[in-house]
């Protein structure tokens, strides 16, 4: 009685793959780093729309290049004619900066408008970054404490490893693809933490229930049974959440693309890790009926 | 868990209907609807400007220390205690005294409230006094600085409000942020340049004489004349300042055919100005704004009427701005714009469209999938989901919460995750039906046994959302708001609406075949 699908056969394999992905992600995060947006790096972001269909990205870039801006980047942004321009600015306090910029730009471009302008000073960006990191750290700690209350420490460690796995690999993929990290990505990461925890807890809940029920089944098979019993729920919830996220990704506009992409990665990783990471940890710790009894004493 | 009393059923229906009722006010033109509440749209959806200003407290702290220095010197002179070598250090006042007076001086700083005010609220003195190498060091305490910051911020926010109001933007919101910042939200404003240039100036106006020799008691400084570009030596003695102004407006001067700013002085100012112009005929009077000379006319006649004109090669726009700045008064300290986010109205509109479109598509996909998976129970779950959405919107309306683009994403995500609880329950019921012949008991067990998992799952998500609410800023905060309210309405819709419908169905079909596909 171990369930229809033998997930536990792949515990070792999946853990090796995850470990490799995890180490690669850490490697990328250390050596390539994250591509911080203006929220965290400071600087200016302009979303520009041009009605002149003859312009190519190079034309826009060329025009901005003439303005002597530091650290300039020009990228297409969604629909044709939409661009995002980012650069560093030394003096945020010059009130006429954008006005002057437009005046200068008028010499090189026509039929354009600024749809969005964001200026973030170095002080604010440093604070936002710190707040973001603090928020994620506190979320992880809060999850750890919560599950500690609800389960035994072995479960707690399993869940936290799974969450770390999801967050680090998501960020690793963002680093690999040089995708922008901004405030909404922090929101996505926090939601991933919640989601991954949620998925893991549902399976753990079943593991604990089964531990009480079946004294003779070893944890290796017991986890597999529990995964199978909760499998359809795990999949259905992942599917509905992914349907909602894909809808944001494809129809929600450019601004939410990064957010929904991070969430999609997170949901896939979270579903995978709650099966293939969190459960093997219980096996390694040799969790048994005694673990529960000991805790209850 | 399947039994509902009649009273409970009625309360559930009333509760849902009232929230749905609130949500409806967002869809109709409610000019004559008694309920005028609507969900606020964030700046990212309706377009507008957000500015974060930081008050630069350092000049004021220096000023405070400067006047403290004078006060302390006079204080000890009056007490006939010899103190000397006064110096203004970095954020501190330094002075010396005879060695045998040192004890006494330290004592006075502890006991005399005039010399060193004690704040009961903070349980702290305003100044810290230390004797280091026979030199007294006077520094502001932490609370001394907070006290300055607070009064500074109060004054600054008042002036900012006046200036923004004068420009006449639509429902601006001006709030304190932290100990030294002001957040300005200007809905619908897609070009904040004018506001920025108005807020970027302290608008400290003074009328002072131009002197050749250095004024003995007040000193003088060299300032640049914007009109001619040359530097003039201007006395530090202030004849009148912007505080004495009661009105200022732009005017066309027909004689010289240029725009000027005409001003009216209060009585005290008029008297001072009259006296100064009487004594100073033939002298040059410098009109100084933020340490730059706008113009320096030669006084030809006594001006006793208390009104006058400032000319300085203004355009009509710059004269209007200057008049506005003078009317609203000077800022107590310079403001730095440390963050600015502006969204054009067309982008906001596009974002709303995209957000709503993705919400509808996501919603339809989830509903179809649930129907495909659970058929009749899918319908029940879908019905609960629809009510859930309206309740969520109802709560947002009731609290007049601000809906942002990430907030819409939060709603869509709620749609995706809201079905989770019902899925957990239905899957559990399926398992129970295999074991248990009595359907009512099987359904009841399904609900009971899945409850802890559902609570765990939702509590973890709500923890994440609350943390985001505390640490998130701007539009992202809107995400945590919709996500957390979404979780609460989800739990309600699952346990009261879906469960009610399920129980009605099961009890009615007790003896028939009931399966969850």
Interface residues (C-beta under 8 A of the other chain):
Chain A: X47 X92 X93 X95 X96 X98 X99 X113 X114 X115 X116 X117 X118 X119 X120 X121 X123 X124 X128 X131 X132 X134 X135 X138 X139 X142 X143 X146 X150 X183 X184 X186 X187 X190 X191 X193 X194 X195 X197 X198 X201 X202 X205 X206 X209 X229 X230 X232 X233 X236 X237 X239 X240 X241 X242 X243 X244 X245 X246 X247 X248 X250 X251 X252 X253 X255 X256 X259 X260 X263
Chain B: X44 X52 X54 X193 X196 X197 X199 X200 X336 X337 X338 X339 X340 X341 X342 X343 X344 X346 X347 X350 X351 X354 X355 X357 X358 X359 X361 X362 X365 X366 X369 X370 X373 X405 X406 X408 X409 X412 X413 X415 X416 X417 X419 X420 X423 X424 X427 X431 X449 X452 X453 X456 X457 X458 X459 X460 X461 X462 X463 X464 X465 X467 X468 X470 X471 X472 X473 X474 X475 X476 X479 X480 X483
